[in-house]
Amino acid sequence: MKQSLGRASIRPEKPVYILNSASTVGTKEGQGPLGLLFDKVGEDDMFGCATWEEAESTLQRDAVGLALEKAGVSPDDISFIFAGDLLGQSIATSFGVSSYQIPLLGVYGACSTCGESLALGTMSISGGFAGRVVCVTSSHFASAEKEFRFPLEYGNQRPLSATWTVTGSGAFVLGDEEAMTAARSWGRGCPRAQITGITLGKIVDYGLKDSMNMGACMAPAAASTLEQHFIDFGSQPDDYDKIITGDLGKVGQRVLIDLLREKNYDISVQHMDCGLEIYDAESQDTHAGGSGCGCSAVTLSAYVLKQLEERNWKKVLFLPTGALLSKTSFNEGKSVPGIAHCVVIESVRNR
Amino acid sequence: MKQSLGRASIRPEKPVYILNSASTVGTKEGQGPLGLLFDKVGEDDMFGCATWEEAESTLQRDAVGLALEKAGVSPDDISFIFAGDLLGQSIATSFGVSSYQIPLLGVYGACSTCGESLALGTMSISGGFAGRVVCVTSSHFASAEKEFRFPLEYGNQRPLSATWTVTGSGAFVLGDEEAMTAARSWGRGCPRAQITGITLGKIVDYGLKDSMNMGACMAPAAASTLEQHFIDFGSQPDDYDKIITGDLGKVGQRVLIDLLREKNYDISVQHMDCGLEIYDAESQDTHAGGSGCGCSAVTLSAYVLKQLEERNWKKVLFLPTGALLSKTSFNEGKSVPGIAHCVVIESVRNR
């Protein structure tokens, strides 16, 4: 069984389904344009916890719990969980998913982590290593500001190119044909969609150092992965109903479209960015858009998969984008390299 | 093709080989009992760089470069690289491996990361997703002290249960049958060994909070993964020449042996800990032993694989152990949960 397609791309031979998924978000996300679509909106952003990090762990725990419930399975039915977040040593994950006692594979790709976890989950199922896996990622506005930028109490000004870290977590239960058939026999409306391709990204570093303009830092990586994807799959932008980046925001979107035009790909019609969908930039004062590991994950679960279920869209490219920086690398004057991993998601007939 | 064996375990159906590997270390490791076995020992621990983080990146870059060279392949021959370290946002990895321009899958499992990367690498090859992958992990004493503990200038006292973070990086080129045959035809003495099984671990939290006694924090996770492994593979401790943990050190070793005795497994004869092998505790003042993502990786590459090549050992269990803490989680009074992933490595006849 050869499931590779070129060096960086994969076409799974065994079908891989998104059996179900769930999204949990904070109050600001609940008030945004997608607010009504999320499974759970917190009453405040502490979720009953004492610290922001614990609050983020709770977001993950709730998202996984809800996704399992919706898929009609228990933690014992899951072979492994691919999980990650933005905090140092992925600490929101460690304390978020431990109670489920599922073998854990921690992943880190900054805000591209949702794509990475779905890619690895797809491989583990199509490779015959697991019947069902869970992929979960999260971010939290306040824990991310503390980790990367300034104490909230400073009340520092944010440039217009800055994005707003999404408080949210998205969890996905992936399964093979057998798991899908079982779920159907239990009367679950499933699967939500099918994963039919992957293109993994490499680090792209244009030398940009402005951590308040992460869209521009990540756009070259998105362009690189997309170009590789079109080559490996022999496809064109209009083969997809939507080409969905994670959190490029307003600035990064322009850069991406321009960079791909230079390569003779025009994605201006199909392009959508989760960071631009999740907030109303004007009324919610989020500047360039939303960002974070949670941004693409909750938008995929709440909005994108819904469109695929309703067959408004048949086939999309989902491409979370990550900015590989830390407080230390920023303080030491390093650049902000980007990375992006791409997943092809298709609607399933006769759900 | 069903390659799972119980929920957490995998027996690869397609053979997966460690084609070659390399280790780079700092001066202290070079002066230790394994000193002569490492591929590259730095003249000092800065490796010509301006910061400790850059020094750690250089360790990774050199380890990958050497491993590729020894395997006789170029970066373009590698499908993906599984890489990670201990620093916030895995920053040593981002700046360590980017120059190779190989699609990157970032992994995080604290000091268990070497096991996680080998497990995922094995899956990607046995699943037919890649012909060759690289797995690399690193740690650096000074960057880790800065990340987790005190400024070195404090000269703080360290309790006897504390371990010493290894400055080092180990890189492994995994490949399938075809890649192995190709390497042989080029006259490379290869493969170093074969990976024949995996057991993935879950988070185990006994509620211990002493970050200066990580051996005790991680031992329960090692015991849990080992017990699961023996059950899933229907094996016993004496089926292995060595059972090799990553960095439990003196204290953790005792705890692990005791915990497994309660489950009726006696591993006291077979057990070896990389952290206890890499330094001479007395003359090098390293207290409970070595630790870090690099500890198990460089010991595997320099020492364990050598024993397998020379057929002094035929079959070992390699079980890197991780302590899932961050500065923030420690300061917020959280416990230090552990995790451990297990890889079965066997010697290959007719190399």
Interface residues (C-beta under 8 A of the other chain):
Chain A: M1 K2 Q3 S4 R7 A8 I10 E13 T51 E53 E54 D76 S79 F80 G84 L86 L87 G88 Q89 S90 I91 S94 F95 V97 S98 Q101 I102 P103 L104 L105 G106 V107 Y108 G109 A110 T113 E116 A119 L120 M123 S124 S126 G127 G128 F129 A130 G131 K146 E147 L200 G201 K202 I203 D205 L324 L325 S326 K327 T328 S329 E332 K334 P337 I339
Chain B: M1 K2 Q3 S4 R7 A8 I10 E13 T51 E53 E54 D76 S79 F80 G84 L86 L87 G88 Q89 S90 I91 S94 F95 V97 S98 Q101 I102 P103 L104 L105 G106 V107 Y108 G109 A110 T113 E116 A119 L120 M123 S124 S126 G127 G128 F129 A130 G131 K146 E147 L200 G201 K202 I203 D205 L324 L325 S326 K327 T328 S329 E332 K334 P337 I339
